[in-house]
């Protein structure tokens, strides 16, 4: 995209920038600082704080000839305006002369700071922002040493106003820049906070019930230029300068947001080093400078008191778990695995790092067994083949491009992707949202497709028909699919996000395959900003696929058949599916490696305490196949070891492989064995590039307190089609659905579920989802159900009583139940519903 | 020459025998210190008994020896330690590290930490050298209440109260 350029002089420096650039940005790019409060490079300018005042001189134009007036030397005559102007609202002009550090401009800005400080409480000593506060820095750099206003006349306002459960407002500190309000309105489209009253009475109020109901509320504290907004989690937790920062990757969803863990040694935690807060780390290709509230606040599980601290073994006859040493535990594991004679199954969760999964795969290979992933969603191989190419950035998608989101509620499953997809749509990208029910993303969609639960793949085949005109596909085509297929085939760039809402393994496999085929048929694979993205339920599910650890098509129950030993890593199959408990108990020897004493661990013969992602290093591969590294932030308890370390020790003890000394060494093995990862190594993952806008450090006034990225942007893997030209994509006929079920109970994802990693964060407590069954009004009437009534749901010989809610967004014939809230349900099932009379 | 020098020396010795001795019979007798002597720290209270310390940790930031450790918590009216929203729930000074420079005193926005005149610090273990908040804080003044205190809502909502002039 070529853009016309404009040249101007800022403080004597010649700057050339694209047309439309604001003076403040042009100056920043030239290394000249213009102080700002209300301006933020990610937001529209409003010119509310007047802090960016500069002198602007424009070439004088003769009114009669409309030509630039020139002096004797032939240079244009520069005419300065009578007043200072805001550089954040003024786009650059050719030949302009901007004076940032002229006496007049400096004096103007000093007076603005003096005015802003008239009612600021100056309680920096107790302010959570103190130490990383733009107002503090600006006052030191540009402000007057003394105020002419009377101290006694300062406004005294409420200092403790909870805007919601997560964010507190200090009314005195607010300088009314509206960054938070504009962020909520412009960027995340959650206009739940607003200004009330005017002038000195102006205050931020919340309009939602519960207060400040947004999944992105924590970001407002980052961009707040003062300490007016602070988080409940970090409130008075520590002073910013006391914190150590360690780069990490958010472990909660497939987006893989770059984070910074701020840690400190704490007396109230018995002198341990603990995580005080999680901050976003800039990665413009992944999470920009944002982080959702789950990523920000759900970190307490890592420092939980309930963490396993020592290996425990159970001698079957006694049936009691006894603590033991690592040497004994490993010996016990080795004996148990040897007795299985190859009939051994590795079961991993999508939370394990690439190194762990590789080590598990290697161990199972050596034993003659295999490793499977505990997951219900398929299609990882199609993401490997037709994933997005290096250089992909959702921020580059806009007019002329297309994004297709199918079978996923991005707002709940991957909030940052939702945010970025929505922004692409606002920039003009065509957004096609296909789901069985309305989701939050529909509001920004240009095309909405509806289908019955379970037949998502049909929709894609209908679209494919329009592109390849195959006869067999006639049956799937409709007027709607025809229309959207045209949009897809015409688009310059197409990214497809597919999820697994209402789909089992086979259905999601078909969906992924058909999406990949559609992309290939329309020529949208093998380059940047084109390809297939999986909305996995865990942070490293894609990594598991890449490491050769796939889900079993028939489910874990089938995989466990005939196995003598099982090795579970970072998963809790028994907790997720109680029916598996007895199968796991039937296995002669069960090894469980994890953080907590889960249901699965209770059935185990050996439980090995693993280190969490904050205590060790490793890599995750996100849904877009970007490999990113996390670093150890906290020294682990002596009894805990990294998953790969344990697996490597077991493999060494069994003579399968030599023990690996570090996660980096395991990654070298991966790079040597796996063609896709041949370019991946820890130094490569730590590579950086300069990013815009500047954040953190001396630029907190500009981009906010998000941390700049010095620890690496990760490596975007190359999809196989880019390398292997012979890959062909073919569509799969979706499996026929035998009968239309009376009622299909579909598990849906909610951001704040009650999983082990979330419930331990007390601040999120009031926001956690409540277990309810969502029913369509017509179905409710047919069943004789009332809103907030109680129903009994029966499936697979199981019964559960649930509170029901009538919701018009639920498609007829389906009932929805949020995941991880107490109903152990992996995929959609037929259910019988019986209302319980009160 | 030698005799003169010797006599002069002996004269000095003789003279000092009749001078008042400078040695204090410590610990029976304690030498008074100068008003600006920098001894062991104390944490001061207001007249009503509320703690002056607001847990801002500026003392810890100013400390060149990293001798101070502060951890703050939030005040509530049912359990109030200091005026405003924040108080020091943990305050520790490692007196083995302290160099008695008084930077902490200078940094304190509420004049909570004061280097007082106590210089009698001897420890038998390293742990003893760490003075906790309980050991540092001054007793409740007469007429004041011990902390935490229960106060009517809104009575001490200023973060940093109007400064009382030091007398």
Interface residues (C-beta under 8 A of the other chain):
Chain A: X121 X123 X125 X126 X130 X156 X159 X160 X235 X236 X237 X238 X239 X241 X242 X266 X267 X268
Chain B: X54 X55 X56 X57 X58 X60 X61 X69 X71 X72 X73 X74 X84 X85 X86 X89 X90 X92 X109 X110 X157 X158 X159 X160
